């Protein structure tokens, strides 16, 4: 557990910034929560070695006091100090020498400085075998006699999980993370299946935490933190702690979730269920409890559940289920579930117990919006168009609750009509109550997200009334385009997601930051207008039945064609009907024109799918994309 500067500052570092990070560890409670390592990444060293000793030396302007002094500063605060180099001739930023063929002198230099952690990268490796290079540094570190945590950062290229145990203490299982939801999920899917290779002293490393860097939602950051924790991943903060918000600090300092991550049994959580974007992880803990994470990868609200039996817990009349976000215990008859928003994760600690009856009943409450347009998330609702909202509550406790009834409210000015309403004088275990409402946002409602609220009210015998609230955001899209011919890039997006950064307007995909693309170019042909995306991508535009057709040239952008990589399949959907398909397009293909009818459709959905060889460099353009309305 600790900090690494690369994801937030890159080479823009200096010794004062690292000192600040160490101080913030103490003042913001990170040290108290268990974070120890303050690690410096690339660009800390001078461009050349000392000509007399052959040793690495500190960068003269970034770290004028030297690395030993910086390590001493970190140690004086009860923390540990980490450093970086690469198993190559240069480091990845090419600003300083690498350690290839200098392993012993570099390891001894680090030990002399008081280094506690080494991140050993894979750049400029001259094609020499990974196992040879990483083993040589292992031996050099051991020879120093100083205990140094050894982090193998070879990006999973040579399956380090198969040989890393006994060589390093942790190994990267993937390429670099970035602060996008799509990359977070991509890395999760690569790391999760490797649970059998992890254990005490040898860990799968899916890269640093992006929590606090600001490009994802708080819901997504909570999922990121919970999922890395249940996977027993290293928790290295990759955000500038001087800029992290209070709510994101609260995520990082959640001691109960950290306790799951740091549990001394050292087992990586295992996926026991995954279907339709609904994930269930279980991680056995040293005291016999089970940690469980329920993750909703999908784009719509979902209730995800498991059982004590599936988790491997012994049979019991009741179970104590501790919600690690709420820091609160609930009693359950054996079902563990949560109503989750898109990209949300619940994390619990579950045990068979004798005192389960002391805790509040576990009652699931969910608010669902009926889907109206096939292929379009149900939470997108045009102004003036009615939809049905359903509130359902299920008693998961071993004991009955009384006087169960659901309620619902919409924003002021929205029309709400009750369609059905159930009440239960007695609600037994596994029984539910449900009510439905027809809801209509007013024609003049301001576009954007609006919150709907549901709730269950019950009586807990002997304790009084309980309320279980639930909410759901619905998105009112901007009014559809009016008549004429329109560039798609000039129309307001309803929703968009891209595999690497945002969907760009009139530019290629570029990187994950946004606004960093180039002129749209497919096999040498350039376009002034269009959309730049990266597989897997989906863009939804609200057209409201006003448009008749969509046309575009599609293909792989030339932005990174030097790699001779990239393939994708482009699809055009009118509501739930696919109206155009490009077939497989690769980096060497010319653009191909696609045209599809939008007659009567409320939504246009543009999709860029992986071509079947992985998503690297799958930068796909809808070039010259045009609507006829």
C-alpha positions, 0 to 999 in steps of 0.5 A, a space after each residue: 500500500 502506498 503512492 506512485 507519482 507516474 499516473 498523475 505527474 509523469 516526469 513532472 516531479 521534484 523532491 518537494 512534491 515527494 516530500 509533500 506526498 509523505 506529509 499528506 500520508 500523515 496529515 490525511 490519515 493515509 498512514 493510519 489506514 495502512 499506506 506505507 510506501 512513497 514511491 518515485 517513478 521514472 525521471 528521477 536520475 541524471 541522464 548519465 551515470 557517475 563517470 568514476 563509480 558507474 553509479 546512478 545519481 540524482 537529477 541535479 534540478 529535480 532532486 538536488 538534495 539527493 535520493 538518500 536525503 529524500 529517503 531519510 525524509 520519508 523514513 522520518 515520518 514512519 514511512 517507506 521509500 520506493 524507487 524506479 528503474 527499467 530492465 533495459 538500457 534506458 528507462 521508459 521515458 528515456 531520460 535516464 539509464 536503465 539497469 540492464 547489465 548494471 544490476 549489482 551496482 544499482 541494487 547496492 546504490 539503492 540499498 545504500 540510499 535506504 530504498 525499501 521498494 523497487 519498481 523494475 520496468 521492461 522498456 528498452 530491454 534489447 530483446 533479452 529474455 524477461 526471466 533472465 533479466 528479472 532474475 538477475 536483479 532479484 539476485 542483486 537485491 538479495 546480495 545487498 542484504 537489505 529487504 527491498 520489495 521487488 515489483 516486476 513491471 513487465 506488463 504481463 507480456 511473458 506471463 510473469 504469474 507463471 514464474 514470478 513467485 520466487 523472483 519478485 514479490 508482485 508482478 504486473 499482469 497487464 499494460 498500464 492503467 489510465 483514468 478511464 472506466 473502460 481501461 479499469 474494466 479491461 484490466 479487471 478482466 485480465 487480472 481476475 482469472 489469475 487468482 490461483 497464482 497469488 498468495 502471501 508474498 507473491 501478488 498479481 498487480 493490475 497496476 495503480 489506483 486511479 481513484 482521485 484523478 478525476 476522470 471517472 465518477 465516484 461510483 466508478 472509483 468506489 468499484 475500482 477500489 473495492 474490486 482491487 481490494 477483493 483481488 488482493 491487489 497492491 493498493 498504490 495511489 496514482 493521484 496527486 494527493 494535493 488535489 484529491 477531493 474529500 469524497 475520494 479520500 474517503 474511498 481510499 481511507 476505508 479501513 474495512 475494505 483495506 482490511 479485506 485487501 490486507 487480510 493475512 490469509 492472502 487469498 485473491 478473491 475469485 469470480 464465482 459468477 459472471 453473466 450479462 455484466 453481473 459479477 460475484 467475487 468471493 475472498 476467504 478471510 483469515 478469521 473464517 469470514 467471507 468477503 463478497 463483492 457484487 459488481 454491476 458492469 452493465 449500463 443499467 440498474 441491476 440487482 445482483 445476489 449470491 448465497 451463503 452456500 455459494 460463498 462456502 459458509 456453513 449452514 446457519 439460521 442467520 448470517 451477519 452481513 456487514 456492508 463495508 461502504 455503510 459500515 453497518 451490520 444486517 441480518 440475513 437468512 442466507 441471501 446476499 444481494 444489492 441493488 446497484 447502479 451502472 458500474 456500481 459495486 457493493 462489498 460485504 463481509 459475511 459470517 454465520 453467527 449466533 447473534 445475527 438477531 441483534 442486527 437490522 433486517 436485510 431488506 433489498 429495495 430496488 427501483 427499476 425503469 421499464 425499457 421502452 426502446 430496444 437497445 437503449 438503456 431504460 434510464 434514458 427518457 425523452 421529455 414528455 414521454 411516459 415510462 413505468 417505474 417499479 419499486 420492489 422490496 424483498 425481506 432477506 432476513 430470517 425474521 418477518 417484518 410488519 406493515 411493509 409498503 413502498 413509496 415513490 417520488 419524482 422531481 417537482 412538476 413531473 406527472 406521477 400516476 400510481 398503477 398498482 400498490 402492494 402492502 403486506 401486514 406481514 412480510 416473511 423471509 424471501 417475500 416481496 412487495 411491489 408497486 408501479 407508477 407511470 411517470 411523465 417528465 414535462 415537455 419543457 424539462 431541462 435536459 440532463 440527469 434527474 433523480 427518482 426516489 423510492 422507499 420501503 417502510 416497515 416495522 421491525 418488531 420490538 424496534 420500531 419503524 425502518 425505512 429503506 430508500 433507493 434512487 435512480 437517475 434518469 437522463 432526459 436527452 437534448 431535443 432531437 435535431 431539426 430538418 436538414 442535413 447535419 454532421 453527427 459531430 455537431 449533434 449533442 451526444 446522449 451517451 458515449 463510451 469509448 475503449 480509450 478516452 472519450 469519443 472525439 468530435 472531428 478528430 481521431 481518438 488520440 489518447 485517454 485524456 480527450 481533445 488530443 486526437 489528430 485529423 481524421 485519416 483513413 488509409 491516407 484519406 482525410 476528413 474535416 468532420 466525423 467522430 473518432 472512437 476506440 473499440 469497444 465504443 458506443 455512441 447514442 444520439 437522440 433523433 426523436 423520429 425526425 431523421 430519415 437516414 445516416 451515412 458515413 465512411 468508416 475505417 481504422 484511423 492512420 493515427 498509429 498505423 506505424 504499428 500495423 495493428 488495428 481492426 474493428 467492425 462498425 455497426 449502425 443501429 436505429 433503436 433496436 434494429 441494426 441498419 448497417 454493418 461494415 464487416 471487418 476493417 483493418 489498419 490497411 483497408 480503405 474507408 468503406 461507406 455505410 448507410 442506414 435508414 432511421 425512418 421512425 427511430 427515436 435513437 441512433 446508436 453507433 458501435 465500434 466492436 473489436 475485430 477479434 484480435 484484441 482492442 490494441 490500436 483499434 481507433 475507429 472513425 465514423 468519418 464524414 458522419 452525416 444525418 438527414 433529418 
